[in-house]
Amino acid sequence: MVAFLSAWPWDNLGIFKYLLLGPLFAKAFYPIIQEETLKFTWCLHILLIGFVRAYVYQLWTVFANMLFLTRNRRIVQQGVDFKQIDKEWDWDNFLILHSLIGSLACYLFPFHENLPLWNTKGFVIVLILHIGVSEPLYYWVHRGFHSNYFFTHYHSLHHSSPVPQAFTAGNATFLEHLILSIIIGIPILGACAVGYGSISLFYGYLFIFDSLRCLGHSNLEVVPHKMFEKFPFLRYLVYTPTYHSLHRSEMGTNFCLFMPLFDAIGKTLNSRSWELHKMMSLNAGKNSRVPDFVFLAHVVDVSSAMHAPFVFRSFSSTPYTMRLFLVPLWPITFMVMLAMWAWSKAFLFSSYDIRGRLHQTWVVPRFGFQYFLPFATDGINMHIENAILRADKMGVKVLSLAALNKNEALNGGGTLFVNKHPNLNVRVVHGNTLTAAVILNEIPKDVTEVFLSGATSKLGRAIALYLCRRKVRVLMLTLSTERFQKIQKEAPADCQSYLVQVTKYQAAKNCKTWIVGKWITPREQRWAPSGTHFHQFVVPPVLPFRRDCTYGDLAAMRLPEDVQGLGSCEYTMERGVVHACHAGGVVHALEGWTHHEVGAIDVDRIDLVWNAALKHGLKPVSSGKTD
């Protein structure tokens, strides 16, 4: 049984909890609808204040997760994982609570009527009451919540998040936020009670209060140490993210709300506070830990760019799908992408750890359609080359190319860069060997014939040569006899007869195993017999047109269970699942292989790479797999 007032009353409502604000919306907008003019009632002000407060927390979270700007300022280097994101999913419960309390207060105490827009004396009163009442009250209540009973039943939830972020500040029990409502309300109500209240006072105090809470929980040291060296007394008036982080690691210290003065008075000031803050501030300009592995991805389109971890943390933690709330943000996202193009470099988007090895995803700021424009080839290759050279200079061990970044027509599957820079220390990997292995291991062992489209592509060639060695008859769809014969000659002499050139889809009308490497229309799918399973390595995936057939996913693998700090989904993949080419780079790094994996796939290494992946705990993923 949960402790009294530890659970939120609307815990079971899910997204419907926002309906609790329905009466407030009705009260705020009814006069506007009736009079057809904008009328700022206090109900409307309460809603606007709630929106501004939510926006403050969102902006701080966006900034904290912009790793390409903030990676050297992070206090806790670990990434925010799915477990923490789910735990903090309802971080905004307190905003609903405060809005309801605010509307009730306005109804019971009509002090808000005829308030001026500004009153300077009100801000002075608020400052006095905050320092004299709210700060010490919070300090002693906070210390009380660290006693055995209250910490176990109430405060432990707040401390359960390993990486503090702005949303962590809102992740607390119902009782804690009820008390926080009182602490916030005392200065505002006090100023109004003595006749010095104003509209700007409500907005201003809550904005500053939330901004300071977000600052402390941001996990980024942004306060310069020189400020405290020039004005030492400020150490006791303004806390820092480093100061607050010590409270989370050494919980018997640094209990203050915003002012370390009260920790000094209560003798709970951590002696390392200023020393650690200076060290973190000095290290902000230095390079942080060098990743062992980098996955170089690219943007698919404008809407999918909003799936980046720093935009909406919760949205990024689920597989990408187009949502209506993304539409209004499309113009802003496009402008941001233009700015990134102008910056002309790959951006760090996410990071995670596997057994103490740091893995990062960098993104080339180019949309998918640009890769098919002939005049854009040189510019895209320049971006990729710069990213490889940057990784090489940093000391990265393996860099894996994603999807279109390794397009054969673009750069020969990475061969262009390896030939141009023969002395690279970073290993360039296209990861297609593992992609081929995933597809091949989805095919049942008793299959004797397959139909293969995209048969002369890099993956198609490797799949055909591997299957013919297993004595599987491969119907290779290609109009180029020359390319077919070139691949056929690579097969052992006793296996070449298993490779058969076909030029039409009709040739596969009796074959129930299709391997699709080239996009096929619903009309072309009609030639597949009932019960066919479509394996595929084509981007975008084929449409699941046939109800009497099954469709496999794009080749993917689930990362090892001991992965740490992973909190975003890779495009449409499920949590913890990455494309096989990404996984191929991971395996390359974990194995410590020192060769480049570029150009044509080495068929002899397919089983080797597959077994290495399984050895390191990676698992294949395919919802449409057949036995």
Disulfide bonds with the S-S distance in Angstrom:
none
